[in-house]
Amino acid sequence: MSVTMHPEEFKRAGHEVVDWIAHYLEHIREYPVLPAVAPGNLAAKLPAAAPDAGEPMDAILEDFRRLIVPALTHWNHPRFHAYFSVSASPPGILGEMLAAALNVNHMVWKSCPAATELEQVVLGWLREWLGMPAEYFGVIHDTASVNTMHAIAAAREAAAPQFRTEGASPGLTLYTSEQAHSSVEKGAIALGIGQNHVRKVPVDGAFRMRPQALAEMAAADVSQGKRPFCVVATTGTTSTTSIDPVAEILPVARQFGMWVHVDAAYGGPAAILPEKRHLFAGIEEADSLVINPHKWLFTPMDLSVLYTRRPDILRRAFSLVPEYLKTAEDGRAVNFMDYGVPLGRRFRSLKLWFILRYYGREGVSRILRRHLEWAQEFARCVESDPAFELCAPVPLSTICFRLKAGDDPSRTLLDRVNATGKVFLSHTVLDGRFVLRFAIGNIATTREDVLGAWDLIRETARQPPPTPCIPAARRDEEA
């Protein structure tokens, strides 16, 4: 086999892959959302060692179809309603394909001017759509977890610049909601803040951070010699999509000199809609904010954006330029490697550029409004059924509900619904109760998908669970 793939072979295989993708997207509802496999099933079918001799692409693609696809959980499925629904839209897929072919690394401007400058322009477009001030500087990383860690590092730099050279600064304390994503705590662990210095602020009946409780906790910590340095608010929490009152948290944070970071990873795109922007009041004054276009802006995994109004602090926290990366343009150009840990940087902005141009603000807004409307309709269905109860407000497109009969019936219902392969839901625990989550966010999801899922859930709940099969020998003993 040739060391390099011949152009004709590449074109033939490429056409086959594109044809498969197009067919997959068109007929995706024919696939079960969740595969009927057990741990180790796929691994047992694959060779334990890589081949010594190269194999033809036809055989590789056949094994992809025969072995890999049946073991997939189809996140791009319009009936994937677990966690937060994500979707790779066709324009985004095309952008991803081109980015893979170009294979650039824009660690510094000179290493790829197009990628560096497109990232700045596209994030400027998105910033404008979100209604945020022009002073916000944006940078793309892979996930919100990584971006939140970078924001905490910037907050640490602002509060204790000696940390960069001297190491741990005892007493720095971070605050976040009881409902915040685990990445906040993980970021504190990774940065040496320590779990014991992450304070979980109580929430109200709608699962939103209580600003007064934040103020009381910060004051108590100061009296004990601790130093509040950062508060992470969330606009669209993972469990319920609750929205912390950022505008009320800001004055508390300023009183204690804390950096304010907003986790808008999921909920952020809703700020594109004028009628929803009130939910995000205050984010324009935050020190930093993270939003994930790969969640609710139809962008293939992975693409997360960190915005900050204090890029000088972020740069101060991370800039470290060895001689071999210095260029004549350093004083005039943005070098994204200065704003984070990664040196290698994929051309992620290309796929987002394709999406924003293809759909435009009007197209994106229309899709988001549909998801929000269907979420309200699903919530009304839950409330109108005497067997079910709504467990949290529905400010965005995720519904938390359960059977009134309790935890075990709700848990059984989730397992039985997911076992059908027709939809996939996830769960959370709220106030000690097991709760089902139904998230709407895939670009291909329709109203029929949403209502069809509700019909399946309701019908499954009304059916008695199957009677366990008792082996003949045991039946004889019981007789």
C-alpha positions as CSV (number, residue, x, y, z in Angstrom):
1,M,0.0,0.0,0.0
2,S,1.2,3.5,-0.9
3,V,2.6,5.7,1.9
4,T,0.2,8.4,0.8
5,M,-3.3,8.1,-0.5
6,H,-3.7,8.6,-4.2
7,P,-5.9,11.6,-5.0
8,E,-8.3,9.4,-7.0
9,E,-8.7,7.0,-4.1
10,F,-9.2,10.0,-1.7
11,K,-11.9,11.4,-4.0
12,R,-13.7,8.1,-4.2
13,A,-13.6,7.5,-0.5
14,G,-14.5,11.1,0.2
15,H,-17.6,11.0,-2.0
16,E,-18.6,7.8,-0.2
17,V,-18.2,9.4,3.2
18,V,-20.2,12.5,2.2
19,D,-22.9,10.3,0.7
20,W,-23.0,8.3,3.9
21,I,-23.2,11.5,6.0
22,A,-26.0,12.9,3.8
23,H,-28.0,9.7,4.1
24,Y,-27.4,9.5,7.8
25,L,-28.7,13.0,8.4
26,E,-31.7,12.4,6.2
27,H,-32.6,9.0,7.8
28,I,-31.3,9.5,11.3
29,R,-34.6,8.7,12.9
30,E,-34.2,5.1,11.7
31,Y,-31.4,4.6,14.2
32,P,-32.0,3.8,17.9
33,V,-30.9,6.9,19.9
34,L,-29.3,4.6,22.5
35,P,-27.5,1.4,21.4
36,A,-28.5,-2.0,22.9
37,V,-25.0,-2.9,23.9
38,A,-23.2,-3.8,27.1
39,P,-19.7,-2.6,28.2
40,G,-17.0,-4.4,26.3
41,N,-19.2,-5.5,23.4
42,L,-17.5,-3.4,20.7
43,A,-14.0,-3.9,22.1
44,A,-14.5,-7.7,21.9
45,K,-15.2,-7.4,18.2
46,L,-12.0,-5.4,17.4
47,P,-8.5,-6.7,17.1
48,A,-6.4,-6.4,20.2
49,A,-3.4,-5.0,18.2
50,A,-3.2,-2.6,15.3
51,P,-2.4,-4.1,11.8
52,D,1.2,-4.4,10.7
53,A,0.2,-3.9,7.0
54,G,-2.1,-1.1,5.9
55,E,-5.7,-2.0,5.0
56,P,-7.8,-0.7,2.2
57,M,-10.2,2.2,2.9
58,D,-13.2,0.1,1.7
59,A,-12.6,-2.4,4.5
60,I,-12.2,0.4,7.1
61,L,-15.4,2.1,6.0
62,E,-17.2,-1.2,6.0
63,D,-16.1,-1.9,9.6
64,F,-17.2,1.7,10.5
65,R,-20.7,0.9,9.3
66,R,-20.8,-2.7,10.6
67,L,-19.1,-2.3,14.0
68,I,-18.9,1.4,15.1
69,V,-22.3,2.7,14.1
70,P,-24.4,0.1,15.9
71,A,-22.5,0.9,19.2
72,L,-23.1,4.7,18.9
73,T,-25.2,6.8,21.1
74,H,-26.5,9.2,18.5
75,W,-26.0,12.7,20.0
76,N,-27.0,14.2,16.6
77,H,-30.3,12.4,16.7
78,P,-33.4,14.8,16.8
79,R,-34.8,12.6,19.6
80,F,-31.7,12.9,21.8
81,H,-33.1,14.7,24.8
82,A,-30.6,13.8,27.4
83,Y,-28.0,16.1,29.1
84,F,-28.1,19.1,26.8
85,S,-29.1,18.3,23.2
86,V,-26.4,19.2,20.7
87,S,-26.4,19.1,16.9
88,A,-23.9,19.3,14.1
89,S,-25.7,21.2,11.4
90,P,-24.8,20.6,7.7
91,P,-23.0,23.9,7.3
92,G,-21.0,23.2,10.4
93,I,-20.1,19.8,9.2
94,L,-18.8,21.2,5.9
95,G,-16.7,23.8,7.9
96,E,-15.3,21.0,10.1
97,M,-14.3,19.0,7.0
98,L,-12.5,21.9,5.5
99,A,-10.8,22.7,8.8
100,A,-9.6,19.1,9.0
101,A,-8.2,19.3,5.5
102,L,-6.4,22.6,6.1
103,N,-5.0,21.3,9.5
104,V,-3.7,24.7,10.6
105,N,-2.5,25.7,14.0
106,H,-2.9,29.4,14.9
107,M,-1.0,29.5,18.1
108,V,0.5,32.9,16.9
109,W,-0.8,35.2,14.2
110,K,2.1,34.3,11.9
111,S,1.4,30.6,12.1
112,C,-2.0,31.2,10.4
113,P,-3.2,34.8,9.9
114,A,-6.6,33.7,8.5
115,A,-7.5,31.5,11.4
116,T,-6.4,34.1,13.9
117,E,-8.3,37.0,12.3
118,L,-11.4,34.9,11.5
119,E,-11.7,33.9,15.1
120,Q,-11.7,37.6,16.1
121,V,-14.3,38.6,13.5
122,V,-16.7,35.7,14.2
123,L,-16.6,36.2,17.9
124,G,-17.3,39.8,17.3
125,W,-20.4,38.9,15.3
126,L,-21.5,36.5,18.1
127,R,-20.8,39.1,20.8
128,E,-23.0,41.6,18.9
129,W,-25.8,39.1,18.6
130,L,-25.7,38.5,22.3
131,G,-26.0,42.2,23.0
132,M,-22.6,42.4,24.8
133,P,-20.3,45.5,24.8
134,A,-17.6,45.7,22.1
135,E,-14.9,45.8,24.8
136,Y,-15.4,42.0,25.3
137,F,-12.4,40.0,23.9
138,G,-13.2,36.5,22.8
139,V,-11.1,33.3,22.5
140,I,-12.1,29.8,21.5
141,H,-11.2,26.7,23.4
142,D,-12.7,23.2,23.3
143,T,-15.2,23.1,26.2
144,A,-16.8,25.2,28.9
145,S,-14.9,23.3,31.6
146,V,-11.6,24.5,30.1
147,N,-12.9,28.1,29.6
148,T,-14.2,28.3,33.2
149,M,-10.8,27.1,34.5
150,H,-9.2,29.9,32.4
151,A,-11.6,32.4,33.9
152,I,-10.8,31.3,37.4
153,A,-7.1,31.6,36.6
154,A,-7.7,35.2,35.5
155,A,-9.6,35.9,38.7
156,R,-6.7,34.5,40.7
157,E,-4.2,36.6,38.7
158,A,-6.3,39.7,39.4
159,A,-6.5,39.0,43.1
160,A,-3.0,37.5,43.7
161,P,-0.6,38.1,40.9
162,Q,2.2,36.6,42.9
163,F,0.5,33.2,42.5
164,R,2.0,32.9,39.0
165,T,5.5,32.8,40.3
166,E,5.3,31.9,44.0
167,G,2.6,29.3,43.9
168,A,-0.4,28.8,46.2
169,S,-1.9,31.8,47.9
170,P,-3.8,30.5,51.0
171,G,-7.2,31.8,51.8
172,L,-8.4,32.6,48.2
173,T,-12.1,31.6,48.2
174,L,-14.4,31.0,45.3
175,Y,-18.2,31.1,45.4
176,T,-20.8,29.4,43.1
177,S,-24.3,28.1,43.3
178,E,-25.3,24.7,44.7
179,Q,-26.6,24.1,41.2
180,A,-23.4,25.1,39.4
181,H,-21.7,22.7,37.0
182,S,-19.0,20.5,38.4
183,S,-16.4,22.2,36.2
184,V,-16.3,25.1,38.6
185,E,-15.1,22.9,41.4
186,K,-12.8,21.0,39.0
187,G,-11.2,24.2,37.8
188,A,-10.5,25.2,41.4
189,I,-8.9,21.8,42.0
190,A,-6.7,22.1,38.9
191,L,-5.6,25.6,39.8
192,G,-4.6,24.8,43.3
193,I,-7.4,26.7,45.0
194,G,-8.6,23.5,46.6
195,Q,-12.1,22.0,47.1
196,N,-12.3,23.3,50.6
197,H,-12.1,26.8,49.3
198,V,-15.1,26.5,47.0
199,R,-18.2,27.7,48.7
200,K,-21.6,26.4,47.5
201,V,-24.2,29.2,47.8
202,P,-27.7,28.2,48.7
203,V,-30.5,28.6,46.1
204,D,-34.1,29.8,46.1
205,G,-37.2,27.8,45.2
206,A,-36.4,28.3,41.5
207,F,-32.9,26.9,42.0
208,R,-31.2,30.3,41.6
209,M,-28.3,31.6,43.6
210,R,-29.4,33.8,46.6
211,P,-27.3,37.0,46.5
212,Q,-28.0,37.7,50.2
213,A,-26.6,34.3,51.1
214,L,-23.6,35.0,49.0
215,A,-23.0,38.3,50.8
216,E,-23.4,36.6,54.2
217,M,-21.0,33.8,53.3
218,A,-18.4,36.2,51.9
219,A,-18.6,38.4,55.0
220,A,-18.2,35.4,57.3
221,D,-15.2,34.2,55.3
222,V,-13.5,37.6,55.5
223,S,-14.0,37.7,59.2
224,Q,-12.1,34.4,59.4
225,G,-9.1,35.7,57.4
226,K,-10.2,34.3,54.0
227,R,-10.1,36.3,50.7
228,P,-13.1,36.1,48.4
229,F,-11.7,36.4,44.9
230,C,-14.2,35.0,42.4
231,V,-17.9,34.2,42.1
232,V,-19.3,32.0,39.2
233,A,-22.9,32.6,38.3
234,T,-24.8,30.4,35.9
235,T,-27.4,31.4,33.3
236,G,-28.8,28.0,32.5
237,T,-27.7,25.5,35.1
238,T,-27.1,21.9,34.1
239,S,-29.9,20.3,36.1
240,T,-32.8,22.7,35.7
241,T,-31.5,25.6,33.5
242,S,-32.2,28.0,36.3
243,I,-30.8,31.5,35.8
244,D,-28.8,33.1,38.6
245,P,-29.6,36.8,39.1
246,V,-26.4,38.2,37.8
247,A,-27.5,41.8,38.2
248,E,-28.0,41.3,41.9
249,I,-24.8,39.2,42.3
250,L,-22.6,41.9,40.8
251,P,-22.9,44.5,43.6
252,V,-22.1,41.8,46.2
253,A,-19.1,40.7,44.2
254,R,-17.9,44.3,43.8
255,Q,-18.3,44.9,47.5
256,F,-15.8,42.1,48.2
257,G,-13.5,42.7,45.2
258,M,-14.5,39.5,43.4
259,W,-14.1,38.6,39.7
260,V,-17.5,37.7,38.3
261,H,-17.6,34.9,35.8
262,V,-20.9,33.8,34.1
263,D,-21.4,30.2,32.9
264,A,-23.8,30.7,30.0
265,A,-22.5,27.6,28.2
266,Y,-26.0,26.3,27.5
267,G,-28.3,29.2,28.1
268,G,-26.3,31.9,26.4
269,P,-27.7,31.6,22.9
270,A,-31.1,32.6,24.2
271,A,-29.7,36.1,24.7
272,I,-29.8,36.5,21.0
273,L,-33.6,36.8,21.3
274,P,-34.7,40.3,22.4
275,E,-37.6,38.9,24.4
276,K,-35.3,36.7,26.4
277,R,-32.5,39.1,27.1
278,H,-34.0,40.2,30.4
279,L,-33.1,36.8,31.8
280,F,-29.4,37.7,31.3
281,A,-29.4,41.2,32.8
282,G,-26.0,42.0,34.2
283,I,-23.9,39.7,32.0
284,E,-22.7,42.8,30.1
285,E,-20.9,43.9,33.3
286,A,-19.4,40.5,34.2
287,D,-15.6,40.1,34.0
288,S,-15.9,37.0,31.9
289,L,-18.5,34.7,30.3
290,V,-18.5,31.4,28.6
291,I,-20.9,30.2,25.9
292,N,-20.9,26.9,24.0
293,P,-22.0,27.2,20.3
294,H,-21.6,23.4,20.2
295,K,-24.6,23.2,22.6
296,W,-27.4,25.4,21.2
297,L,-25.9,27.0,18.2
298,F,-25.8,23.9,16.0
299,T,-22.0,23.7,15.9
300,P,-20.2,20.3,15.7
301,M,-18.3,19.4,18.9
302,D,-16.2,21.0,20.1
303,L,-16.3,24.8,20.3
304,S,-16.6,26.9,23.5
305,V,-16.1,30.7,23.7
306,L,-14.6,32.6,26.6
307,Y,-15.3,36.3,26.6
308,T,-13.6,38.7,29.0
309,R,-13.7,42.5,29.4
310,R,-10.2,42.2,31.0
311,P,-8.1,40.4,28.4
312,D,-5.0,42.1,29.8
313,I,-5.5,40.1,33.1
314,L,-6.1,36.8,31.1
315,R,-3.0,37.4,29.1
316,R,-0.9,38.2,32.2
317,A,-2.0,34.9,33.7
318,F,-0.9,32.8,30.8
319,S,1.5,34.6,28.4
320,L,4.9,32.8,28.3
321,V,6.8,33.3,25.0
322,P,9.9,31.1,24.3
323,E,12.3,32.4,21.8
324,Y,11.2,30.0,19.1
325,L,7.7,31.5,19.1
326,K,8.7,35.1,19.0
327,T,7.8,36.9,15.8
328,A,8.3,40.4,14.3
329,E,4.5,40.9,14.4
330,D,4.1,40.3,18.2
331,G,3.5,43.9,19.1
332,R,0.8,44.4,16.4
333,A,-1.1,41.1,16.2
334,V,-3.1,38.9,18.5
335,N,-1.4,35.7,19.5
336,F,-4.0,33.5,21.0
337,M,-1.5,31.2,22.7
338,D,-1.0,34.1,25.2
339,Y,-4.6,33.7,26.5
340,G,-4.6,30.2,27.7
341,V,-2.8,26.9,28.3
342,P,-3.1,25.3,24.9
343,L,-0.5,25.9,22.3
344,G,-2.1,23.8,19.6
345,R,-5.3,25.6,18.3
346,R,-7.6,24.0,15.8
347,F,-9.4,26.2,13.2
348,R,-12.7,26.0,15.1
349,S,-13.9,29.4,14.1
350,L,-14.3,28.2,10.5
351,K,-17.4,26.0,11.2
352,L,-19.0,28.7,13.4
353,W,-18.4,31.2,10.5
354,F,-20.2,28.8,8.1
355,I,-23.2,28.5,10.5
356,L,-23.6,32.2,11.3
357,R,-23.5,33.0,7.6
358,Y,-25.7,30.2,6.4
359,Y,-28.6,30.7,8.9
360,G,-28.1,34.4,9.8
361,R,-29.5,35.9,13.0
362,E,-33.1,35.5,11.7
363,G,-32.6,31.8,11.0
364,V,-30.9,31.1,14.3
365,S,-33.6,33.1,16.2
366,R,-36.4,31.2,14.5
367,I,-35.0,27.8,15.5
368,L,-34.4,28.9,19.1
369,R,-37.9,30.3,19.4
370,R,-39.3,27.0,18.2
371,H,-37.4,25.1,20.9
372,L,-38.5,27.4,23.6
373,E,-42.2,27.1,22.4
374,W,-42.0,23.4,22.3
375,A,-40.5,23.3,25.8
376,Q,-43.5,25.2,27.1
377,E,-45.9,22.9,25.3
378,F,-44.2,19.9,26.8
379,A,-44.3,21.4,30.2
380,R,-48.1,22.0,29.8
381,C,-48.5,18.4,28.9
382,V,-46.8,17.3,32.1
383,E,-48.9,19.6,34.2
384,S,-52.1,18.5,32.6
385,D,-51.4,14.8,33.3
386,P,-52.4,13.8,36.9
387,A,-49.7,11.1,37.0
388,F,-46.9,13.6,36.5
389,E,-45.5,16.7,38.2
390,L,-43.3,19.5,37.0
391,C,-40.2,19.8,39.2
392,A,-38.7,23.2,38.2
393,P,-39.5,26.3,36.3
394,V,-38.9,26.1,32.5
395,P,-37.1,29.4,31.6
396,L,-35.4,27.8,28.5
397,S,-35.8,24.5,26.7
398,T,-35.2,21.9,29.3
399,I,-38.1,20.3,31.4
400,C,-37.6,18.6,34.7
401,F,-40.5,16.3,35.7
402,R,-41.3,13.0,37.4
403,L,-44.0,10.6,38.3
404,K,-45.9,11.6,41.4
405,A,-45.6,8.0,42.5
406,G,-42.1,8.6,43.5
407,D,-38.4,7.9,42.9
408,D,-38.5,4.2,42.0
409,P,-41.3,4.4,39.5
410,S,-39.7,7.5,37.9
411,R,-36.3,5.7,37.7
412,T,-38.0,2.6,36.2
413,L,-39.9,4.8,33.7
414,L,-36.6,6.4,32.6
415,D,-35.0,3.1,32.0
416,R,-37.9,1.7,30.1
417,V,-38.3,4.7,27.9
418,N,-34.6,4.8,27.0
419,A,-34.6,1.0,26.3
420,T,-37.0,1.6,23.5
421,G,-34.3,3.3,21.5
422,K,-36.8,5.8,20.3
423,V,-35.7,8.7,22.6
424,F,-33.0,9.3,25.1
425,L,-33.6,11.2,28.4
426,S,-31.3,11.8,31.4
427,H,-32.0,12.5,35.0
428,T,-31.0,14.7,38.0
429,V,-31.8,14.9,41.7
430,L,-33.6,18.0,43.0
431,D,-34.4,18.5,46.7
432,G,-33.5,14.8,47.2
433,R,-36.0,13.6,44.5
434,F,-35.2,11.6,41.4
435,V,-36.2,13.7,38.4
436,L,-36.3,13.2,34.6
437,R,-34.8,15.8,32.3
438,F,-36.1,16.4,28.7
439,A,-33.8,18.8,26.8
440,I,-34.7,20.3,23.4
441,G,-31.8,21.7,21.3
442,N,-31.2,19.7,18.2
443,I,-31.6,21.6,15.0
444,A,-33.5,18.8,13.3
445,T,-36.0,18.2,16.2
446,T,-39.6,18.9,15.2
447,R,-42.7,19.5,17.2
448,E,-43.8,16.0,16.2
449,D,-40.6,14.6,17.8
450,V,-41.3,16.4,21.1
451,L,-45.0,15.5,21.3
452,G,-44.2,11.9,20.1
453,A,-41.7,11.6,23.0
454,W,-44.3,12.8,25.4
455,D,-46.8,10.2,24.1
456,L,-44.2,7.5,24.5
457,I,-43.4,8.6,28.1
458,R,-47.0,8.7,29.1
459,E,-47.9,5.4,27.5
460,T,-44.9,3.7,29.0
461,A,-45.8,5.0,32.4
462,R,-49.3,3.5,32.1
463,Q,-48.1,0.1,31.0
464,P,-47.3,-2.4,33.8
465,P,-43.7,-3.3,34.0
466,P,-42.9,-6.7,32.3
467,T,-43.1,-9.7,34.6
468,P,-39.6,-11.1,35.3
469,C,-38.9,-14.4,33.6
470,I,-38.6,-17.2,36.2
471,P,-36.5,-20.2,35.2
472,A,-38.4,-23.5,35.0
473,A,-36.4,-25.1,37.9
474,R,-37.2,-22.1,40.1
475,R,-40.9,-22.2,39.1
476,D,-41.0,-25.9,40.2
477,E,-39.4,-25.0,43.6
478,E,-41.9,-22.2,44.1
479,A,-44.8,-24.5,43.2
